[in-house]
C-alpha cells in the first residue's frame, strides 16, 4: 500500500490549490473515522479519501466530469495501490459510471460532499472554527438548500444505504475534521 507520505508527495505534485488539498485531508479524516466505526481497513479507506481528488486540476470537471477519477487511476498506475482502493476512488464520482457496491464506495460518495457542508457551517460561526461547531447546527443547515448550495445533499443522504443515519454521519465527520482542525486552519 502506498504510504501516506508518498500519497502526500503525489498530491503536492499534482494539486497546487491549498483549499483542494485541505478538502482531500478532510475526506481522508472522515473516511478513517468511518472505517473505524464500521471496523474496516482504516489505511485503505483513509488513503482512498486522501487520493480521491488527485486529478482535480488535471481534469476539466465542468466540461468533462466523466474523466474525474479515471485520470486519478492513470496517475496511480505505477504506485503501490490495490484495485480496491482504485474502485473506491472511482465510486466517489457518479459520472464514471462506477456502481457503488462496497461499504467503502458508499461511504466515500457521502463523505466527499460532507466536507463542504462542514466547512461552510464552520465559516458562518462567529469564530470560524470547527471546535465551536455542533453537529446539530450542521444538521439544521443540511436542510437549508440555499446554504452551501453546491453541496450535493443527495450524495450525503445516500449514507443511509450503509445503515448510518444522516445525524450519525454528521457526528462522525465533525469529530474527524475537528481532529485535524489545525491542518485545515479551521
Secondary structure, 3 states (H helix, E strand, C coil): CCCHHHHHHHHHHHCCCHHHHHHHHHHHHHHHHHHHHCCCCHHHHHHHHHHCCCCCCCCCCCCCHHHCCHHHHHHCCCCCCCHHHHHHHHHCCHHHCCCCCCHHHHHHHHHHHHHHHHHHHHHCCCCCCHHHCCHHHHHHHHCCCCCCCCCCHHHHHHHHHHCCCHHHHHHHHHHHHHCCHHHHCC
